[in-house]
């Protein structure tokens, strides 16, 4: 398998232009399915300050994208999709709590992680407690009989608080359903606002997908490393990740950066980026806090000179930019941030704070976000 190539020497400017193009920021995909296939997955987050994370990621990558487009792609619009109509599903990245949208081909890579979660301790995703095990037959029986259900549909069980205190104020039904989802015994069939409605896997995923054989640990390790490369396009690889994909990658040497890697198939695009003067990259835009372009803080700091942290979980007195600050991408530079908040009642997008490098106008980008959300700016 070994065939790591000599490092490709590129300038920081060329690397930044390559990332814009490879991450679909300069030529958006025609639809959500194409963007999802290109990136391998899209991270899902329910917090809605100025749009949800997945919508903020995709609005810059899919032509004509509308708020809620990813959920409609996964679950349908209006009536829920039947299993044989599904082309994507929600689940967690193996060995993490990160919820993402996957295309169907991801399913056989998840079995090992799902099985491991069911055996290890953990209040959120680990093995069922005795009380949760006692409730499990009823959960399956009612979902089988009634179709997709959420924890609130189990009225008496839903009112019972967990005795172990390990998962905040979650009810017994909610924690059991969540664990069964982590274990792959139930899947999210649709959403009603912030509520997840769970159903049996055979009623969510196509039969052909469920029949796919489980893959080896080596195959899944290779898949995960490729996913990382597809998601961010120019990445740091750990030693074990490099071993898994060394025949698929091109080392890239960029001044001021550690050795980075891209997929061999992206090599021509990276070489072409070095021939551009960058003049076409002129429109500022607001990025999602977990946008693939800035996801790796070390790469973002070294390549873009921008030290960014998503501060939604940072105590208020320690925040530098703001609760939900969105970085500003202008050409080949990250030139500041805007911390917006949607006032849905007043139908306005308000700017809590901003910091923009002199010479850059961010009002059009804020206005574009407001229009995306169906709000006025001001």
N, C-alpha and C positions, 0 to 999 in steps of 0.2 A: 504493500500500500504506500510505502514511503516514496515521496517525490516532491518534497518541498523545494520550490524554485529559489533562485537568488533574489534578494530584496529588490523591488522596483522602487527606484528613487523618484519621488514626486515632491513638488513644492507644497507648502501649507495651503496656498491659494488653490492649487489644482485639487488637493484633497477635499477642500471645502466645497468646491464646485461639483466634484464627483458625488459627494454626499447629498447635495441638493437634488441632483438628477437621479441617483440610485434610490433615493428615498421618496421618489414620486412628487417632490415639491415643485418641480419645474414643468412636469408633464403629467398631470393627474390621470389616474386610471379611469376607465369608462364607467366602472361600477364597483360596488362593494366587493363582490366575489373576486374580481381581478386584483384589487388591492390586498385582500386577505390572502390570496394565493401567492402574491409577490412577497409579502412580509412574513408569511407563515402563521401569524396570529396577530390579534389586536388586543391590547390590554383593556379590561373592563373595570370601571370604578364608578360607584353609585353617587359619589359626592357631586352635587349640582349647585355650584356657586355662579358660574357663568357658562353653563353647559357641562355635560358629563365628559369625563376624560376621553372615552372612546370616540365620542362625537367630535371633540376638539382635535383629536388625532386625524380622523378621517375627513374632516371638512377641508383640510389642506391637501388631500390625496385622491379624492374622488370627485370627478366633474359633476356639478349640480347636486352635491350631497346635501340632504336635509336632516335636521335634527331627528334622532331616533332611527336613522337609516340602518345601523348595524343590527339593532334588535329586530327590525322588520326583516332583514336578510336572514336572521337566524330562525325567528319564530313565526314569521308571516305577519300580515297586516289584517286586522279584523279577526277572522276565524284562524285558529292556530293551525300551523302546517301539520299534515300527516307525516308519519315516519318516513314514508317513501319519497316525500317531497323535500326532505331536509337536505341541505348542502353544507351546513355548519352547525356547531353546537357550542355550548358554554362548558368549560371545565377549568381545572386548576393546572398550572404548570407542574410537572412532576417534582416532588420534594419541596414545593413552595406553597404558599397560600395565595399566589397571584392568580386571579381569575381572568381568563382570556376567552376570546372567540377563536375556535379552531376550525379549519376545514375538516371534512370527514376522515381524511387519511391519517389524522393524528390519533384516532381512537386506539389502535392496537399498541401504541407506545405508552399508553397511560395505565395499563393493567398492573404492572409491577408496583408502581407508586400507590395505586388505589388499594391494592392488597396489603401493602406495608402499613398504610395509615390505619387500616382496620385492626392491626395487631399491636400498635404501639400506644402508649398513654398520650392523652392530649384532650383538653376540654373542648377544643374547637373542631378538630378533625380526626382525633384518635379513636380508639376502640369505644364501643358503646358501654355505658355504665349499666349495672343491673336493672335500674329503673327504665332506662332507654330500651334495653333488650326486651323487657316486659311489655313495653308499649309497641314494639316493632310489628308484631303480627297484626295489630289493629291498624296501624298506618298503612301497611301493604293491602290489607283487606279493603279498606275504605277507598284507597286510591284505585285499586283494581275495579271496584264496583262503580265509583263515581267519576273517575277521570282525574285530571290534574287538580291538586289541592295544595294549599299553603297551611302553615301552622295554625292560623286563626280558624281554619275549618274544623279543627279538633277542639271543640269548645271546652270540655272539661279538662282534657289533657293540656290544652293550650293555656289554661289558667294555672297549672301546676308549675311552680318555680323549681329550678334545679336545686337539689339539696347540697351539692358539693361547692357551690359558689364559684365554680371555675370558668364560667362563661358569661360574666356580667349578670344582667337580669333576664337572660334568655329563658323562655319557657321550656318545659321538658319536650314538648312536641317540636318546637323550633330547633333545639339542639340535636334531637334525634334525626330529624329530616336533613339537617345540614351535614351531619356525619355520614348518613347514608348516601348523600350526594358525593361527598369526598371519597367514599368507598366505591362509587360507581354502581350502587344498587338502585338509586333513583337518579333522574336527570331533570334539569330545568326544562319544562315543556313550554312555558310562556311566562310573561311577567305582567303584573297588574300594578302599575306605578313602581313602587319600591319593593313590592312583594313578589317573591318567587313562588311559582306553582310547579310542584314536582309531579312526575309521572314515571311509570316503569320504562326502563331503557328500550324495550321492544316497541313502545308506542312513541318514542322520540326519535330514534335513529333507524335508518334503513336496515332491513334484515341482512343485506350483503355486508354492511359495515360491521354489524355485530358478529358476523361469521369470520371476519378477518382474523388470522391466527396471531396469537401473542408473539411479540418479537423478542429477540435476545437482549440481554443487558448491553452488549456491544453495539447492536443495531440501534438501540434507543439512545445510547451515549453519542453515537454519530449523528443521529437525528437532532438531538438537542444542540449539538455544536453547530450544525448547519442552520438550525432555527435562529440561533444567535447571530450568525452571519447574515441571514436573510432579513432579519429584523432590523439590524443596525448598519450592515454593509461594510463597515470599516471598524474592526474591533480588536480588542486585546483578547488573546486566547490563553487560557491556563494550559499547563503542560499536558494534562490528560485530554483536554479538548483538542489540542493540536495533534496529539497522537491519533485521535479518532478521525480527523479529517485532513491529514497532512497531504493526501493525494488530491484534495479539492481546493486548496487555498494557495494564494499568492502573498508572500510577505511584502509589506510596504514600509519603506523608510521615509519618514517625514521629519524634517528638521524640528527639533524641540519636542518630539514625541517618542514614546517607547515604540518598539516594533509593533506594527499593526498588521492585520490580515484582512484580505477580501477574498471572495470566491473567485476561482479562476475565470468563471464566466463573466465576472465584472471587470476583468483586466482591461479589455478594449475600451470600456467606458471610462475607466480611470485614466488610461493613456490619452484619450480624446479630451478629457477635462483639462489636461495640461496645455492643450493647444488653443484654449479659449481665452479671450481677454476679459471675460466676465461681465461685459457691458450689458448683457441681457438681464442680469439679475438686479433689478432696481426696485421692485415693489416690496415694501416692508409687510410683514405678516406676523401675527401672534401665534406662537407655538403652544401646544399643550404642555403642562408641567412634566409629563412623562413621555413626551415625544421621542421617538427613536433617535432623532438627531442629537438630543442632549441627554439621553438616558444614562450613559456612563459618565459620571462626573469627572473621572480622571482624563478621559479622552476629550471631553468638552473643555476642560481647563487647559490642556496641552495644545489642542488643535485650534480652538476658537478663542482662547484667552478669556474664558467666561466661567467663573466659579459659581455654579448654580445649584441650589438645593430647594426641593419642593418643601415648603414650610408648613403644610397643612397640619402636621403632627408636631411641629415645633412650638414650645410654650410661647405665648405672645411676646413676652419681654425679651426673647432671644431671636425673634424674627428680624431678618435683614431686609427682605423685599416685601413680604406680606403673605397673608394666609393662602392665597391662590394666585400668586403672581405668574403672569405669562411672559416668557422671554420674547424679545422682538428680534426676528431675523430680517436683516436688510442686506441684500446682496451676499457678500462673502463674510459678513460680520454679524455677531450678536451684539446689539447696540443698546441694550437696556431691558426694562421690563415695564409691564402695566399690570396693576392689581385691580381687576374689574369685579363688579358684583351686580348680578341681575336683580332688579327690583321688579318682580313679576306683577305685583299689584299695580304699580304705577306704569308698567310697561316701558321701563327705562333701563339702560345699562349704565351704571354709574362707575366712575373710576375712583377707587379708594386712594390709590397712590400711583405714581409713575416716576421713572427715572430713565431718561432717554439721552443718548449721546448727542451733543450739539450737531446740528446740520441734518438731523433726521426727523421727519414728520410722521407721527404715529396715528394722528387722527383718522386717516383713511382706513387703517387696519382696525382700529377700534370700531369705526362705523361699520366695517364689513362683518365683524363679530356680532354687533348689535342686530344687523339685518338678518344674519343667520339665525339668531335667537328670536326674531320677530319683535324686536324692541327698538325703541328710539335711543339715540346716544345723547347723553347729557345729564 
